[in-house]
Amino acid sequence: MIATLLAATLAVAGLVPAPVAPSVPAAQPPTPAEIMALPDPLRQQFHARVLSTPRGSEQRLRRMVEFLFSPDDLGMSYDIDANHTVAEAYATRKANCLSFTLLAIALAREAGLQAYGQQIDETLAWRQEQDTLYRTHHVNAGVLIQHRQLTVDVAWDQVIARKPPRRISDTRLLVHYYNNRAADLLEAGRLDDALRYASVAKTLDPAYAVTWSNTGVLHLRHGDPVQAEQHYLHALQLNPQDPGALSNLAAHYQRTGNTPAAARLQARLQRVQAMDPFHHFLLGVRHEREGDFEQAVRDYRQAIKLFPDEHRFHFGLARVYFQMGDNRRAGKALARAEHLSEGDHRQLYHAKLDALRRLRH
């Protein structure tokens, strides 16, 4: 799947020297209005191509989506690193899920539609850069038309989600932008700039635990473990079950020799992870790669127990059974994956199931 960096939950594996960034001008965070502003050429093009002909609300939305993706119009393409403002997305024709959502909302509102951001909290998306692990959420644009809630999503077919999206405020959507840019600047070694973006995020939405945990990581990488600890503690006051803050604070206590406190936090984290199907799925993937197939089976089965309708979990289980030589159970898991899937995934599973049946006969 395509992972999207959104309000990343940062868990630093160890205190390491920050990368040295080249001398560049300080990055001044844009204002919320600047982030959402439609540049005049885009507004003129949108009016000419979409709004010049009278249409009903659903027709306007459908034409707007065509305008976003058609090569004859904007021809937007997905780029995980494109944490852009609306103007930057228009200039580059690239967007990740957040910048695409900002662009879609701005255009929908220009068309007179009631548009808003939506967030999916429990998704499977992660990546690792240097010594920082990123676990992400996903956002898309919602549009309300005559009491019908419609969704515009650049990655609708590639996100593994446990729950439907929930509506969020413009403030939270903008906080995600500032957090994302702070994470980008962290990777570039521009820690002072990253802290400026994080500070804006904290000011806009001081009750969002993820921002405080992320900012703690920035302080840690900046060589200030005291500030890092204070930020992790505040994040856990806001959300005692935030996995990023639990992991970060446990690692901090482990590094500083406070083993009992680290153990207590690890126990809390394990209780949170025990109910997270994606955690068990990732463990299954890891154990499968390591050749520990029996443990991988247990991991995949636990993921399925918590989230039985995700076809990728059943496919993982089928792979492991096949590698163990248990073609009967592999076929059963693969058939379940096929039943739960659609489109290209269903065709893939069907082809593999046919091949397995021929092998068994």
Stockholm file with secondary structure:
# STOCKHOLM 1.0

chainA/1-361         MIATLLAATLAVAGLVPAPVAPSVPAAQPPTPAEIMALPDPLRQQFHARVLSTPRGSEQRLRRMVEFLFSPDDLGMSYDIDANHTVAEAYATRKANCLSFTLLAIALAREAGLQAYGQQIDETLAWRQEQDTLYRTHHVNAGVLIQHRQLTVDVAWDQVIARKPPRRISDTRLLVHYYNNRAADLLEAGRLDDALRYASVAKTLDPAYAVTWSNTGVLHLRHGDPVQAEQHYLHALQLNPQDPGALSNLAAHYQRTGNTPAAARLQARLQRVQAMDPFHHFLLGVRHEREGDFEQAVRDYRQAIKLFPDEHRFHFGLARVYFQMGDNRRAGKALARAEHLSEGDHRQLYHAKLDALRRLRH
#=GR chainA/1-361 SS CCCCCSSCEEEESSCCCCCCCCCCCCCCCCCHHHHHCCCHHHHHHHIIIIISSCCCHHHHHHHHHHHHHCTTTTCCEECTTCCCCHHHHHHHTEECHHHHHHHHHHHHHHTTCEEEEEEECSBCCEEEETTEEEECCEEEEEEEETTEEEEECTTTTTCCBSSCCEEECHHHHHHHHHHHHHHHHHHTTCHHHHHHHHHHHHHHCTTCHHHHHHHHHHHHHTTCHHHHHHHHHHHHHHCTTCHHHHHHHHHHHHHTTCHHHHHHHHHHHHHHHHTCHHHHHHHHHHHHHHTCHHHHHHHHHHHHHHSTTCHHHHHHHHHHHHHTTCHHHHHHHHHHHHHHCCHHHHHHHHHHHHHHHHHHC
#=GC SS_cons         CCCCCSSCEEEESSCCCCCCCCCCCCCCCCCHHHHHCCCHHHHHHHIIIIISSCCCHHHHHHHHHHHHHCTTTTCCEECTTCCCCHHHHHHHTEECHHHHHHHHHHHHHHTTCEEEEEEECSBCCEEEETTEEEECCEEEEEEEETTEEEEECTTTTTCCBSSCCEEECHHHHHHHHHHHHHHHHHHTTCHHHHHHHHHHHHHHCTTCHHHHHHHHHHHHHTTCHHHHHHHHHHHHHHCTTCHHHHHHHHHHHHHTTCHHHHHHHHHHHHHHHHTCHHHHHHHHHHHHHHTCHHHHHHHHHHHHHHSTTCHHHHHHHHHHHHHTTCHHHHHHHHHHHHHHCCHHHHHHHHHHHHHHHHHHC
//
